Amino acid sequence: MNRTENLIAFTVFLLMAAAAIAQQSPAMPASGGDNAAPARHVSTVRGCLDGDRGNYILIEENSSVYVLKGVGNKLDSYLHHEVEVKGKMLPGTMKTGVRAEKAGSNPSDTVHGIDGVPLQVANVQTDIRVISKHCKAADQE
């Protein structure tokens, strides 16, 4: 009978050790990648798209300026259109080479550019939508 008691004690010990190891092991992330990045607040802004050669800005009716990041040079066909853009507002401001008063500004000329709030766009195809082929400000002039 002593042998049976030893076998039960050994089995209980193994189960307790396995439970302790399982509690200490980090959980594997879900296949959806939910733990990969913290939730980000996405904002939607609407305005006139301006810029040149991959250096794009969005100007809202109230004159707020957003510098679009993560779009490469894919927005030339949207220039001077009213668009709606979804993206994550980044902290601070950045100077862009685009000058609102001069079309075709040199994108590297940030000395004469304007300041804008950086807006990080995740996907150009899904996060940018054309509202009108003409900007409201241009229609009022």
Secondary structure, DSSP 4 states (H G I P E B T S, - for coil): -HHHHHHHHHHHHHHHHHHHHHHHSPPPPPTT-TTSS-----EEEEEEEEEETTEEEEE-TT--EEEEES-TTTTGGGTTSEEEEEEEEPSS-EEES-BTTBTT--TT--SSSEEEEEEE-S-HHHHEEEEESS-HHHHH-
